[in-house]
Amino acid sequence: MSRRIRNKQTGQRSRAIGAGGALSPHLPRSTPATLFAALGDKTRLLLVTRLSGGEPHSISQLTAGSRLTRQAVTKHLRILENVGIVRSRRAGRESRYQFNPGPLAEPREYLDFVSQQWDQALARLKAFVEN
C-alpha cells in the first residue's frame, strides 16, 4: 500500500511508502522520523559507514567489493541525500557522494536525552533496591 505526500519545497505529490513498505527516494527533507526511516535499512547504514570516513566516493567506489548494483546504490544514495545526510557533487562524468553529519544532530540530542532519563531511572531503581 502506498501513501502520497506533498513535498513542501516543490509542492509536488509523490509516493512516500511503496509496496511492501519500501521507502521512496521522494521523501520530504529531514525530520527525525524520515531520518530514522532512511537509516533503518542495512544497505543504507553500510553506505553511511563507508562515507563517514570523510572522503567523497563515486558510485563505482561504493559498489566495489559488494554484490550491490550501481542502480541499487544510486537508489539508496538518493534516499540518504533526500534526508540530508549525504551530499553529492558532480566531478566530470560522475557524481561524488559525501557524508553530511549535520542532520543527525537533533536526533542525537534526543537520544542523549532519553539515555540520560534511563540512566536516572536505573540509578533510582538501584538506590531503592540497595536500601
N, C-alpha and C positions, 0 to 999 in steps of 0.2 A: 504494500500500500504506500502511496506517495502523498506527500503534503506539499502544497505550494506556498511559497513565501515571497514577500516583496523585498527586493534589495533597496535599502534606504538611500544608497548613493545613486543608483541608476533608475529606480522606480520600476524596474522590470520584475516580473514574477517568474520564479523558477522552482524546480523541484528541490526540496531540501532533503528529503529522505526517499530513496528509491525502493524498488522491490527488494525485499529481504532486509530492509533497514540500512542499506548502504548509504554512506554519507556522500552527498553531492559536492562537486567542486564549486558549486554556485551558492554556498552558504554565505550569509552576511558576515561582515567583518567581525573580528574577535570579540566574543563575550566569554565569560568563564565556561558557559555550557558548550559553546561551539569549539572552544579551545580543548576542553576535556574530551569532547566527541572526536575531534581530529587526532588527538593523542591516544585514543582508545584502540587504535589499530596497530598491531605489532610491526607491520611493514613501515608505517609512518614513524613509529618510535625508532626503528632501525635507521631510517633516513636521517632523523633528527640527531641520533648518536653520531652518525658518520659526518654530518655537517657541523657538529658542535666543536670540532677542532679549530674552527676559525677560518680555515681556508675555503674559498669558493670551489665548488665542484661542478663538472659538467654531468649531463645525464649518462654519458659513456663511463665516466669515473664511478658514478653511483651504482651502475649496473654491473660493473666488473666484479667477478667472483661470486655472483649470485645467479639465481635462476629467474630473476625478475626480468621482464622485457622492458625495453625503453618506454613503450606505451604505458605500461603499468606504473613505472616510476614517475613518468610525467603526470599521470592522473593523481597519484599520491602527493607529488610536489605542489600541484595546483591547489589541493585542499589545504596543505600546510601554508602555502603562500596566501591563500584567501583569509585565513585566520591571523596572518601577520607574523608567524614565527619563522618563515623562510622568505628571503628576498631573491629575486632573480635580476640578472643584468645581462644584456646581450654583449657577447665578445666575439666579434666576427660572425661566423655562421651558427654559433651555438649559444645557448644560454648557460650562464654560470649561476649556481644556487648557493646561498649563504645563510647560515643560521642567524636569526634575529631574536635574542632572548627578551627583548622589551615587553612584549605582550604577556610573558609569563610572570611578571612582577605582581600583578593584582591577585591571580590565583595562588601564587606562592605566599603572599601575605595572609590570605585567607587560611591556607593550610597550616601556616605557622601559628595563627590564632587558635585554630581548632586543636592543634598539637599541644599548645600551652594549656588549653582547657582540660584536655585529657590528663596532662601531667599534674595539674592541680587536683583533679578529681581522684587520681590514683594516690596522690600524696595524702589527701584527706582519708581515703579508704585505709591506707597503710597506718595512719595515726589512729584511726578508730580501732583497727584490729589489734594493734600493739598495746593499746591502753585498756 
